[in-house]
Amino acid sequence: MRVRDILDAPQLRMRLLHGDEAALERQVARVCTTDMPDPRPFVTPGALVCTGLVWRHAPGDSDRYIEMLDAAGAAGVVAGRALHGHVPEDVVAACERRGLPLLASPQSVPFSRVVEHLAEQAAEARWGRVRSDAEQQRRLLAAVAGGSDIGELLADVAAAQRISAWLVTATGRVVAGTAPLTEDELDPVVATALGAPRLPAVTAGAMRVLQVGTGDRMTAWYLVIRPSTPDPAPVAADLAAVAELYRRRAADRLHLDWELTDRFPAPHTDRPAASTVALVCEVQLPGAHVAAPPFPFGAGPGLSDGDPRNAPGRAPDSTGISLGRAPIRTPGGGGTVPGGDSGGAHPADPGHAAEAGRDSSREGADVVAVVRAVLHDALPGITTSVDHEGRLVGVCAGAQDEVVRALRRRLGRLTPALNGIRLTLGVSARQPGESMSGAVAAAAAAATVRDDERPIAVRAADLDTAADLFTAVPGGLRRRFAERVLGPVLDYDRKNNAGLLDTLEVFLACEGSWRESAARMHLHLNTVRYRIGRVADLTGRDPNRLDDRLDLYLAVRTLSGRAALAEK
């Protein structure tokens, strides 16, 4: 309510003694009645002060009293005429000097009637808001039931409320919005959505961020509002609730796609050849030990590369029917647990991942489902499955460099919400004449290279060196090769603590320089010569010969797990 509304109320019969147009537009928060010599303890900002002028004993009192009212933040003054029969001119002059609107109340109108009038108007306004909110909810639900597109619905509500609004995912994908948002504008929005201790929250750019639904922040949607006034839009909560219905619909469709893909996977050879990229993502829980695959990625024992039972997402079983589950490495390396169950409640749904009392099996399954949903969000149009090693395997259209850039930017936004989970992704474009299984194998090899300690590492499978080519060989074969070449050296080091493998690694990194190796290891030159001689005797390979040195280099590289010895 404004001061003008008090003046214009016919039942109050107020008379304006002072106040310009701007002063009459002041908002009245409450009515305060006081005649105390010091009114400040009883006056709050926005109060309309009703006074009988009992405090005025001389003209000089008016300036002091009105100054205290102004300092307390009073919205205006209502002066009674019962004591003096009129409002003294010095009171009017004091209000003029302070810019406070001054109304004169008739002797027949008690101040309690002013209080009652304000309470009645406030109750009517609240009831009007309740009816308006109910009508808004009815219209929103009717629009949902009628099949309205979420983008159209968002645009209509935003226009009616005079706001700009967007629905954004945790990776920065804009589901719907009233205007374009750049990647740089999305960064602080997602950072607030994933990093704020609680939501709603406000970004540095005064954008209000509300979570749509509850539960896991990585799979949630977020309603982002830029209001035209400092007051938040009252429709925000209703709009967020309606948006959750659309989010759940999208989640249901996604999980249905997963179930169909996992149960009836398309062979890699059936994929289109043009501009196709394979992706493999390894998910590591906090403290997890990443175990070696029991057999190479791709063809398992007795299965050909094109056999549909060997497609990613298929759990090997006697019937050849996918069970929709796959193992994931658990904390401490204590075995595997089922992941990616497509039946029943959706692990990636908000709320599901927050259940209390879950065992490590359910936690692992939830993490796989959440990351799988995130990949679909980051790369719309991707087809995913879970292989028998718990790795997420995806195929999508596009160029390799574009997919790598998109993953690094969009998945990188998830870092505040990972809580110790590590994602290692390999990306490989399908080359002309290459089978899709070959591209998947190359992506898997790139995903196994752990040369990046960041929570999310995305590595392109660029086979432009012999070492990169070697990483495309299935991990089981690489380890078998390394153990055959360096097995005697490993046994000798275990028995004698001789440091032969460490010396060989430094020797190869120094390109066969005896002196540089000795200086780097703080050893005598003859010690290095002796140790490399023992390696040659035990392996039957001469480090001075190019082909033997290559064998030793690749074997050491496999055992060390480093991207390149030259980085040492």
C-alpha positions as CSV (number, residue, x, y, z in Angstrom):
1,M,0.0,0.0,0.0
2,R,1.1,3.6,-0.8
3,V,0.7,6.8,1.2
4,R,-1.6,7.9,-1.7
5,D,-3.9,4.9,-0.9
6,I,-4.4,6.2,2.7
7,L,-5.1,9.7,1.4
8,D,-7.6,8.5,-1.2
9,A,-9.6,6.1,1.1
10,P,-13.0,7.8,1.5
11,Q,-13.8,6.4,4.9
12,L,-10.6,7.9,6.4
13,R,-11.3,11.4,5.1
14,M,-7.6,12.4,5.2
15,R,-6.4,15.9,4.1
16,L,-3.0,16.4,2.5
17,L,-1.0,19.1,4.2
18,H,2.3,18.4,2.5
19,G,3.6,15.9,-0.1
20,D,4.5,15.9,-3.7
21,E,3.8,13.1,-6.3
22,A,6.9,11.2,-5.5
23,A,6.4,11.3,-1.7
24,L,2.8,10.0,-2.1
25,E,4.1,6.9,-3.9
26,R,6.1,5.8,-0.9
27,Q,5.2,2.2,0.2
28,V,3.6,1.8,3.6
29,A,4.7,-1.4,5.4
30,R,2.9,-0.9,8.7
31,V,1.1,1.8,10.8
32,C,2.7,2.9,14.0
33,T,0.9,5.0,16.6
34,T,3.1,6.9,19.1
35,D,3.4,10.1,21.0
36,M,6.6,9.2,22.9
37,P,9.2,12.0,23.2
38,D,11.6,9.7,21.4
39,P,9.7,7.7,18.8
40,R,12.7,5.9,17.3
41,P,12.4,2.7,19.2
42,F,8.8,2.2,17.9
43,V,9.3,3.3,14.3
44,T,10.6,0.9,11.6
45,P,11.5,1.7,8.0
46,G,8.3,2.1,5.9
47,A,6.1,2.9,8.8
48,L,3.2,5.4,8.6
49,V,3.4,7.3,11.9
50,C,0.1,8.4,13.5
51,T,0.6,11.0,16.2
52,G,-1.7,13.2,18.3
53,L,1.1,15.8,18.7
54,V,1.2,15.3,22.5
55,W,5.0,15.7,22.3
56,R,4.7,19.3,21.0
57,H,5.0,21.8,23.8
58,A,6.7,24.6,21.7
59,P,7.3,25.3,18.0
60,G,10.9,24.2,18.4
61,D,9.9,20.7,19.2
62,S,8.6,20.0,15.7
63,D,12.0,20.0,13.9
64,R,13.6,17.7,16.5
65,Y,10.7,15.2,16.4
66,I,10.2,15.1,12.6
67,E,14.0,14.7,12.2
68,M,13.9,11.6,14.4
69,L,11.0,10.2,12.3
70,D,12.9,10.8,9.1
71,A,16.1,9.2,10.5
72,A,14.1,6.1,11.5
73,G,12.8,5.6,7.9
74,A,9.2,6.7,8.3
75,A,7.1,6.7,5.1
76,G,4.9,9.5,6.2
77,V,3.1,11.2,9.1
78,V,-0.6,11.3,10.0
79,A,-1.3,14.2,12.5
80,G,-4.4,14.3,14.8
81,R,-6.2,17.5,15.4
82,A,-7.9,16.7,18.7
83,L,-5.3,18.2,20.9
84,H,-4.7,21.6,19.2
85,G,-7.8,21.7,17.0
86,H,-5.5,22.0,14.0
87,V,-2.1,20.9,12.8
88,P,0.4,23.7,13.8
89,E,2.3,25.4,10.9
90,D,5.7,24.5,12.5
91,V,4.8,20.8,12.1
92,V,4.0,21.3,8.4
93,A,7.2,23.3,7.9
94,A,9.3,20.6,9.6
95,C,7.8,17.9,7.3
96,E,8.5,20.1,4.2
97,R,12.1,20.5,5.2
98,R,12.5,16.7,5.7
99,G,10.4,15.7,2.6
100,L,8.0,13.7,4.6
101,P,4.4,13.6,3.4
102,L,2.0,14.9,6.1
103,L,-1.7,14.0,6.3
104,A,-4.3,15.5,8.7
105,S,-6.8,13.1,10.3
106,P,-10.3,14.3,11.3
107,Q,-11.1,14.3,15.0
108,S,-13.9,11.8,14.4
109,V,-11.5,9.2,12.8
110,P,-9.5,7.3,15.4
111,F,-6.0,6.1,14.5
112,S,-7.3,2.5,15.1
113,R,-9.4,2.9,11.9
114,V,-6.2,3.6,9.9
115,V,-4.7,0.4,11.3
116,E,-7.8,-1.6,10.5
117,H,-7.9,-0.2,6.9
118,L,-4.3,-1.2,6.3
119,A,-4.9,-4.7,7.7
120,E,-8.0,-5.1,5.5
121,Q,-6.1,-4.0,2.4
122,A,-3.2,-6.3,3.2
123,A,-5.5,-9.3,3.7
124,E,-7.3,-8.5,0.4
125,A,-3.9,-8.3,-1.4
126,R,-2.8,-11.6,0.0
127,W,-6.1,-13.3,-1.0
128,G,-5.7,-11.8,-4.5
129,R,-2.2,-13.3,-4.7
130,V,-3.5,-16.7,-3.6
131,R,-6.2,-16.6,-6.2
132,S,-3.7,-15.4,-8.8
133,D,-1.2,-18.2,-7.9
134,A,-3.9,-20.8,-8.0
135,E,-5.1,-19.6,-11.4
136,Q,-1.5,-19.6,-12.6
137,Q,-1.0,-23.2,-11.4
138,R,-4.2,-24.2,-13.1
139,R,-3.1,-22.7,-16.4
140,L,0.4,-24.3,-16.1
141,L,-1.0,-27.8,-15.4
142,A,-3.6,-27.4,-18.2
143,A,-0.8,-26.5,-20.6
144,V,1.2,-29.6,-19.5
145,A,-1.8,-31.8,-19.9
146,G,-2.4,-30.3,-23.3
147,G,1.0,-31.3,-24.5
148,S,2.5,-27.8,-24.7
149,D,6.2,-27.6,-25.5
150,I,8.3,-26.6,-22.5
151,G,9.9,-23.9,-24.6
152,E,6.6,-22.3,-25.5
153,L,5.4,-22.6,-21.9
154,L,8.5,-21.0,-20.5
155,A,8.3,-18.1,-23.1
156,D,4.6,-17.4,-22.2
157,V,5.2,-17.3,-18.4
158,A,8.4,-15.2,-18.8
159,A,6.5,-12.7,-21.0
160,A,3.7,-12.5,-18.5
161,Q,6.0,-12.0,-15.6
162,R,8.4,-9.6,-17.4
163,I,11.4,-11.8,-16.8
164,S,14.1,-13.7,-18.8
165,A,14.2,-17.4,-18.0
166,W,16.1,-20.5,-19.1
167,L,16.1,-24.2,-18.3
168,V,19.7,-25.4,-18.1
169,T,21.3,-28.7,-17.4
170,A,24.4,-29.4,-15.3
171,T,26.6,-29.6,-18.4
172,G,25.3,-26.2,-19.7
173,R,22.9,-27.5,-22.3
174,V,20.0,-25.1,-22.7
175,V,16.7,-27.0,-22.7
176,A,14.6,-23.9,-23.3
177,G,15.1,-20.2,-22.9
178,T,13.8,-16.8,-23.8
179,A,17.1,-15.6,-25.3
180,P,20.4,-17.1,-26.4
181,L,23.1,-17.7,-23.8
182,T,26.8,-17.9,-24.6
183,E,29.1,-20.5,-23.2
184,D,30.8,-17.8,-21.1
185,E,27.4,-16.8,-19.7
186,L,26.6,-20.4,-18.9
187,D,29.8,-21.0,-16.9
188,P,28.9,-19.0,-13.8
189,V,25.3,-20.3,-13.9
190,V,26.4,-23.9,-13.8
191,A,29.1,-23.1,-11.3
192,T,26.5,-21.7,-9.0
193,A,24.1,-24.6,-9.6
194,L,26.7,-27.2,-8.8
195,G,28.8,-25.4,-6.2
196,A,26.3,-23.3,-4.1
197,P,25.8,-24.8,-0.6
198,R,22.1,-24.5,-1.1
199,L,19.6,-23.4,-3.8
200,P,18.0,-21.1,-4.8
201,A,21.2,-19.0,-5.2
202,V,22.2,-15.9,-7.1
203,T,25.1,-15.7,-9.5
204,A,27.5,-12.8,-9.7
205,G,25.4,-11.5,-12.6
206,A,22.2,-11.4,-10.5
207,M,20.8,-14.5,-12.1
208,R,18.6,-16.6,-9.8
209,V,19.2,-20.3,-10.0
210,L,16.6,-22.8,-8.7
211,Q,16.9,-26.6,-8.9
212,V,14.2,-28.4,-10.7
213,G,13.2,-31.2,-8.5
214,T,15.5,-32.7,-5.8
215,G,18.4,-35.1,-5.7
216,D,21.6,-35.5,-7.7
217,R,22.7,-32.1,-9.0
218,M,24.5,-33.7,-12.0
219,T,21.3,-35.0,-13.6
220,A,19.0,-32.1,-12.5
221,W,17.7,-29.3,-14.5
222,Y,18.0,-25.7,-13.3
223,L,15.6,-22.8,-13.7
224,V,17.6,-19.6,-14.3
225,I,15.8,-16.3,-13.9
226,R,16.9,-12.7,-14.7
227,P,14.1,-10.6,-13.2
228,S,13.3,-7.1,-14.5
229,T,12.8,-5.9,-10.9
230,P,14.7,-6.7,-7.7
231,D,11.8,-8.9,-6.5
232,P,12.0,-12.5,-7.5
233,A,9.2,-13.7,-9.8
234,P,6.5,-15.3,-7.6
235,V,5.8,-17.9,-10.3
236,A,9.3,-19.3,-10.1
237,A,8.4,-22.2,-7.8
238,D,5.4,-23.2,-9.9
239,L,7.4,-23.0,-13.1
240,A,10.2,-25.2,-11.6
241,A,7.6,-27.8,-10.4
242,V,6.1,-28.0,-14.0
243,A,9.6,-28.2,-15.5
244,E,10.3,-31.2,-13.3
245,L,7.4,-33.0,-15.1
246,Y,9.2,-32.4,-18.4
247,R,12.5,-33.5,-17.0
248,R,11.0,-36.8,-15.8
249,R,9.5,-37.4,-19.2
250,A,12.9,-36.9,-20.8
251,A,14.5,-39.2,-18.2
252,D,11.8,-41.9,-18.9
253,R,12.5,-41.7,-22.6
254,L,16.2,-41.9,-22.0
255,H,16.0,-44.9,-19.8
256,L,13.7,-46.6,-22.3
257,D,16.3,-46.0,-25.0
258,W,19.0,-47.5,-22.7
259,E,16.9,-50.6,-22.1
260,L,16.3,-51.1,-25.9
261,T,20.0,-50.5,-26.7
262,D,21.2,-52.8,-23.9
263,R,18.8,-55.6,-24.8
264,F,19.0,-55.3,-28.6
265,P,22.4,-53.7,-29.4
266,A,23.2,-52.9,-33.0
267,P,26.5,-54.3,-34.3
268,H,29.2,-51.8,-34.8
269,T,29.4,-52.7,-38.4
270,D,25.8,-51.4,-38.9
271,R,26.7,-47.9,-37.9
272,P,26.9,-45.3,-40.7
273,A,30.4,-44.7,-41.9
274,A,30.4,-40.9,-42.4
275,S,31.7,-38.7,-39.6
276,T,31.3,-41.1,-36.7
277,V,33.1,-40.9,-33.4
278,A,33.5,-43.6,-30.8
279,L,33.8,-42.7,-27.1
280,V,34.8,-44.9,-24.1
281,C,34.5,-43.6,-20.5
282,E,36.1,-45.2,-17.5
283,V,34.4,-44.3,-14.1
284,Q,36.6,-44.6,-11.0
285,L,35.0,-44.2,-7.6
286,P,37.0,-42.5,-4.8
287,G,39.8,-44.7,-3.6
288,A,39.0,-47.3,-6.3
289,H,41.7,-49.6,-7.8
290,V,41.4,-49.8,-11.5
291,A,41.9,-53.5,-12.3
292,A,43.1,-54.9,-15.6
293,P,40.5,-56.4,-18.0
294,P,40.4,-60.2,-17.9
295,F,40.6,-60.2,-21.7
296,P,41.1,-57.6,-24.4
297,F,38.4,-55.1,-25.2
298,G,36.5,-56.1,-28.3
299,A,36.4,-59.7,-29.1
300,G,36.1,-62.0,-26.0
301,P,37.2,-65.6,-26.0
302,G,35.5,-67.5,-28.7
303,L,33.6,-64.5,-30.1
304,S,34.3,-62.7,-33.3
305,D,34.4,-58.9,-33.6
306,G,31.1,-58.8,-35.4
307,D,29.3,-61.2,-33.0
308,P,26.3,-59.3,-31.5
309,R,26.9,-61.0,-28.1
310,N,30.2,-59.2,-28.0
311,A,28.8,-55.7,-28.5
312,P,29.4,-53.1,-25.8
313,G,26.8,-53.3,-23.1
314,R,26.4,-57.1,-23.4
315,A,27.2,-59.1,-20.3
316,P,28.7,-62.4,-21.4
317,D,26.3,-65.2,-20.5
318,S,25.4,-68.6,-21.8
319,T,22.2,-67.4,-23.6
320,G,23.6,-64.4,-25.4
321,I,20.9,-62.2,-23.9
322,S,21.9,-58.9,-22.3
323,L,21.0,-58.6,-18.7
324,G,21.3,-54.8,-18.8
325,R,24.0,-54.9,-16.1
326,A,27.7,-54.4,-16.1
327,P,30.4,-54.3,-13.4
328,I,32.0,-51.2,-12.0
329,R,35.2,-51.0,-10.0
330,T,34.4,-50.5,-6.4
331,P,36.4,-48.5,-3.7
332,G,39.3,-50.5,-2.5
333,G,39.3,-52.8,-5.5
334,G,37.2,-55.3,-3.7
335,G,35.4,-56.7,-6.7
336,T,32.8,-55.5,-9.1
337,V,29.1,-54.6,-8.7
338,P,26.3,-54.4,-11.2
339,G,25.9,-51.2,-13.0
340,G,23.4,-49.6,-15.5
341,D,20.3,-51.5,-14.5
342,S,17.6,-50.2,-16.7
343,G,14.7,-51.8,-14.9
344,G,12.7,-50.4,-11.9
345,A,13.5,-47.0,-10.5
346,H,16.0,-45.0,-12.5
347,P,19.3,-44.6,-10.8
348,A,19.9,-41.3,-12.6
349,D,16.6,-39.8,-11.4
350,P,17.0,-37.0,-8.8
351,G,16.4,-38.4,-5.4
352,H,17.4,-41.9,-6.3
353,A,21.1,-41.3,-5.9
354,A,20.5,-39.7,-2.5
355,E,19.0,-42.7,-0.8
356,A,20.4,-43.5,2.6
357,G,21.9,-46.8,3.6
358,R,22.9,-47.9,0.1
359,D,25.7,-50.5,-0.2
360,S,28.7,-50.1,-2.4
361,S,26.9,-52.2,-5.1
362,R,24.0,-49.7,-5.4
363,E,26.4,-46.7,-5.2
364,G,28.5,-48.1,-8.1
365,A,25.4,-48.7,-10.2
366,D,24.1,-45.2,-9.5
367,V,27.4,-43.5,-10.5
368,V,27.4,-45.4,-13.8
369,A,23.8,-44.4,-14.5
370,V,24.5,-40.7,-13.6
371,V,27.6,-40.5,-15.8
372,R,25.7,-42.2,-18.6
373,A,22.9,-39.6,-18.4
374,V,25.5,-36.9,-18.3
375,L,27.1,-38.1,-21.5
376,H,23.7,-38.0,-23.3
377,D,23.3,-34.5,-22.0
378,A,26.7,-33.3,-23.1
379,L,26.4,-35.0,-26.6
380,P,22.8,-35.1,-27.7
381,G,22.2,-37.9,-30.2
382,I,24.8,-40.2,-28.7
383,T,24.1,-43.9,-28.4
384,T,25.6,-45.5,-25.3
385,S,26.0,-48.9,-23.6
386,V,27.9,-50.4,-20.8
387,D,30.5,-53.1,-21.6
388,H,31.4,-56.1,-19.4
389,E,34.2,-54.1,-17.7
390,G,31.9,-51.3,-16.5
391,R,33.1,-48.8,-19.2
392,L,30.6,-46.6,-20.9
393,V,30.8,-46.9,-24.7
394,G,29.2,-44.4,-26.9
395,V,28.9,-43.7,-30.7
396,C,27.8,-40.4,-32.1
397,A,28.0,-38.3,-35.3
398,G,30.5,-35.5,-35.6
399,A,34.2,-34.7,-36.0
400,Q,36.7,-36.0,-33.4
401,D,38.1,-32.6,-32.5
402,E,34.6,-31.1,-32.0
403,V,33.5,-34.0,-29.7
404,V,36.7,-33.6,-27.7
405,R,36.2,-29.9,-27.3
406,A,32.5,-30.3,-26.3
407,L,33.3,-33.0,-23.7
408,R,36.1,-31.0,-22.2
409,R,34.0,-27.9,-21.8
410,R,30.7,-29.5,-20.8
411,L,32.0,-32.2,-18.6
412,G,34.5,-29.9,-17.1
413,R,31.6,-28.0,-15.6
414,L,30.8,-31.0,-13.4
415,T,34.0,-30.9,-11.4
416,P,32.4,-29.3,-8.3
417,A,29.9,-32.1,-8.0
418,L,32.2,-35.1,-8.6
419,N,33.1,-35.6,-5.0
420,G,36.2,-37.7,-5.7
421,I,34.9,-39.5,-8.8
422,R,37.3,-39.6,-11.7
423,L,36.2,-39.9,-15.4
424,T,38.8,-40.9,-18.0
425,L,37.5,-40.6,-21.6
426,G,39.0,-41.7,-24.9
427,V,37.7,-40.4,-28.2
428,S,38.4,-41.8,-31.6
429,A,37.0,-41.0,-35.1
430,R,36.2,-43.8,-37.4
431,Q,38.8,-43.8,-40.2
432,P,37.9,-44.6,-43.8
433,G,37.7,-48.3,-44.3
434,E,37.9,-49.0,-40.5
435,S,35.2,-50.9,-38.7
436,M,33.4,-49.2,-35.8
437,S,34.8,-51.8,-33.5
438,G,38.3,-50.6,-34.4
439,A,37.4,-47.0,-33.5
440,V,35.9,-48.2,-30.2
441,A,39.1,-50.2,-29.4
442,A,41.2,-47.1,-30.2
443,A,39.0,-45.0,-27.9
444,A,39.3,-47.6,-25.1
445,A,43.1,-47.6,-25.4
446,A,43.1,-43.8,-25.1
447,A,40.9,-44.0,-22.0
448,T,43.3,-46.4,-20.3
449,V,46.2,-43.8,-20.5
450,R,46.2,-42.1,-17.1
451,D,48.6,-39.2,-17.7
452,D,46.2,-36.6,-16.3
453,E,45.4,-36.3,-12.6
454,R,42.5,-34.0,-13.1
455,P,39.0,-35.3,-12.1
456,I,37.9,-35.4,-15.8
457,A,40.4,-36.3,-18.5
458,V,39.5,-36.4,-22.2
459,R,42.1,-37.9,-24.6
460,A,41.9,-38.1,-28.3
461,A,43.2,-41.4,-29.9
462,D,45.6,-39.7,-32.3
463,L,47.8,-42.6,-33.7
464,D,50.6,-40.5,-35.0
465,T,53.5,-42.3,-33.1
466,A,54.5,-45.9,-32.7
467,A,53.7,-45.5,-29.0
468,D,50.2,-44.3,-29.8
469,L,49.8,-47.2,-32.1
470,F,50.8,-49.6,-29.3
471,T,48.1,-48.2,-27.0
472,A,45.5,-49.4,-29.5
473,V,46.6,-52.9,-28.8
474,P,44.2,-54.4,-26.2
475,G,45.5,-54.0,-22.6
476,G,45.7,-57.7,-21.9
477,L,48.0,-58.3,-24.8
478,R,50.2,-55.3,-23.9
479,R,50.6,-56.6,-20.4
480,R,51.4,-60.1,-21.6
481,F,54.0,-58.7,-23.9
482,A,55.6,-56.6,-21.1
483,E,55.7,-59.6,-18.8
484,R,57.4,-61.8,-21.4
485,V,60.0,-59.1,-22.1
486,L,60.7,-57.9,-18.6
487,G,59.6,-60.9,-16.5
488,P,63.1,-62.0,-15.6
489,V,64.0,-58.4,-14.7
490,L,61.0,-58.1,-12.4
491,D,61.9,-61.4,-10.7
492,Y,65.5,-60.3,-10.2
493,D,64.5,-57.0,-8.7
494,R,62.0,-58.7,-6.3
495,K,64.7,-61.0,-5.0
496,N,67.6,-58.7,-4.9
497,N,66.1,-55.1,-4.8
498,A,68.6,-54.3,-7.5
499,G,66.8,-51.4,-9.2
500,L,67.2,-52.8,-12.7
501,L,63.8,-51.7,-14.0
502,D,64.2,-48.1,-12.6
503,T,67.6,-47.9,-14.2
504,L,66.4,-49.2,-17.5
505,E,63.5,-46.7,-17.5
506,V,65.9,-43.7,-16.9
507,F,68.4,-45.1,-19.4
508,L,65.7,-45.2,-22.2
509,A,64.4,-41.8,-21.2
510,C,68.0,-40.4,-21.6
511,E,68.1,-41.9,-25.1
512,G,70.8,-44.4,-24.1
513,S,73.2,-41.9,-22.6
514,W,75.3,-43.5,-19.8
515,R,76.5,-40.3,-18.3
516,E,73.1,-38.5,-18.3
517,S,71.5,-41.6,-16.7
518,A,74.2,-41.8,-14.0
519,A,73.8,-38.1,-13.3
520,R,70.0,-38.3,-13.1
521,M,70.1,-41.3,-10.7
522,H,73.1,-40.0,-8.7
523,L,74.9,-43.3,-9.5
524,H,78.5,-44.1,-10.6
525,L,78.8,-44.5,-14.3
526,N,80.0,-48.1,-13.9
527,T,76.9,-48.9,-11.8
528,V,74.6,-47.9,-14.6
529,R,76.7,-50.0,-17.1
530,Y,76.5,-53.0,-14.8
531,R,72.8,-52.7,-14.3
532,I,72.0,-52.3,-18.0
533,G,74.3,-55.3,-18.7
534,R,72.3,-57.4,-16.3
535,V,69.1,-56.3,-18.1
536,A,70.6,-57.4,-21.4
537,D,71.6,-60.8,-19.9
538,L,68.2,-61.4,-18.3
539,T,66.1,-60.4,-21.3
540,G,68.3,-61.5,-24.1
541,R,67.8,-58.0,-25.7
542,D,70.6,-55.5,-26.4
543,P,69.6,-51.9,-25.5
544,N,72.0,-50.7,-28.1
545,R,70.1,-52.3,-31.0
546,L,67.1,-50.4,-32.3
547,D,64.6,-53.2,-32.5
548,D,65.6,-54.5,-29.0
549,R,65.5,-51.0,-27.5
550,L,61.9,-50.6,-29.0
551,D,60.8,-53.8,-27.3
552,L,62.2,-52.7,-24.0
553,Y,60.7,-49.2,-24.3
554,L,57.2,-50.5,-25.0
555,A,57.4,-53.0,-22.2
556,V,58.6,-50.4,-19.7
557,R,56.0,-48.0,-20.9
558,T,53.2,-50.6,-20.3
559,L,54.4,-51.4,-16.8
560,S,55.0,-47.8,-15.7
561,G,51.6,-46.6,-17.0
562,R,53.1,-43.3,-18.1
563,A,52.1,-41.6,-21.3
564,A,55.7,-41.2,-22.4
565,L,59.0,-41.8,-20.8
566,A,60.3,-38.5,-22.1
567,E,57.9,-36.7,-19.7
568,K,59.9,-38.2,-16.7
